[in-house]
Amino acid sequence: MRIRDWDRNLKIRLFGEALMNITFWMFFPFLTIYFAESFGKGNAGFLLVLSQVFSVFANLMGGYTADRFGRKRMMVISAFGQGIAFLVFAYAVSPWFTSPLLGFICFTLVGMFGSIYWPASQAMVADVVPEKDRSSVFAIFYTQINIAVVVGPILGAIFYVKYRFELMIAVAIISILLALVLAKWTRETVPASARQARAENGKWYSFLMDQIADYKVIVQDKIFLMFIIAGILAAQTFMQLDLLFPVYTKDTVHNQTVLELGSKVFTVNGEQAFGLILSENGLLVALFTVVVTRWVTRFRERNVFVLSSLIYAVAILMFGATNWIWGLIAAMAVFTLAELMTAGLQQTFISNLAPEQMRGQYFAAASLRYTIGRTIAPISIPLTVWIGYGWTFTILSILAVLSAVLFWVMFRMYENRKAVGV
């Protein structure tokens, strides 16, 4: 499905969200450094965990409000709320006033509004795109995000240190403009049946009870439970991309030479080094997701999942073993390979594992790999204070190996189930 054939809602969102994502990624990867310097690594880790807990509940609320009040309305409210939070955040890092605590509160609010925006935005795609074309449309939005991940940190590495206040103002203005554009030029797409069902459901908190009921499938299916636990363990590695990695590069990389061209010498500090490897990750994901996915489909799923976790373990050890910029770039290439190996297989595996009449519940429960993983992952930051970087990276690597073991056992159980026809 070509972009020119898209619904107008999606065209407006694609370009509006692209601009917002680029400006957002110009400073977001560096916020972990900011909070670690302001509160100390130990306190920063626990605060980031707390922030993610709020985002998990906001995500649950987002699914309910998108059906009850409409996709457009919740997206407009969320974009406007993010804009206001960014404005206050800008004030908290302005030349006239500095308050890391106020900045953290705003950061949490931005995450919560984003968690409310996401379900509505995904539901809108499903509302206006035929089922046969949805995968391609979602893929284009995914590619747009990865382009922002490439461009944003590069620009951020240049402008973040000197123009932090101006960047916050810019993203605040863009968020508010996005809200105004969505309000004026998009239409509501929520099916009347969905809104009516929510209206007839009675209590406002019933959505939470429904979500809890859905998650009961985790304890009813041992294979699926193992898949969730293995995914949470693996998440402790790839979730460090915007948590531990920026703090590590900030502490260990100091004005290293990247390239010499005659009399020109290009050097990077810790923040710029992180921006460089993060952009590398985004670029490799944007370029090679389809290629790697096609390649790994030639092999058994079990071997791909196990090898992905083992490669994550190697990549994490590589990061902890060097502070040389080219070593970090090599480690990120290995890290990204592990990410791409299962990027296209996980959803397919879930759909094959789930009984046809329970696929919705399985996909909802499968998201716990990321919500729980994201909630636990910030503990790595205070760990570096208690036991040092070396042991922290070693522990993360061990968790990745444990996830490989669980994937191996899980697939043995899964293959036995298929063999007996259960």
Buried (B, 14 or more C-beta within 10 A) or exposed (E): BEEEEBBEBBBBBBBBBBBBBBBBBBBBBBBBBBBBEBBEBBBBBBBBBBBBBBBBEBBBBBBBBBBBBBBBBBBBBBBBBBBBBBBBBBBBBBEEEEBBEBBBBBBBBBBBBBBBBBBBBBBBBBBBBEEEBBEEBBEBBBBBBBBBBBBBBBBBBEBBEEBBBEBBBBBBBBBBBBBBBBBEEBEEBBEEEBBEEBEEBEEEEEBBEBBEEBBEBBEEBEBBBBBBBBBBBBBBBBBBBBBBBBBBBBBBBEEBEBEEEEEEEEBBBBBBBBBBBBBBBBBBBBBBBBEBBEEBEEEEBBEBBBBBBBBBBBBBBBBBEBBBBEEBBBBBBBBBBBBBBBBBBBEEBBEEBBEEEBBEBBBBBBBBBBBBBBBBBBBBBBBBBEEEBEEBBBBBBBBBBBBBBBBBBBBEEBEEBEEEEE
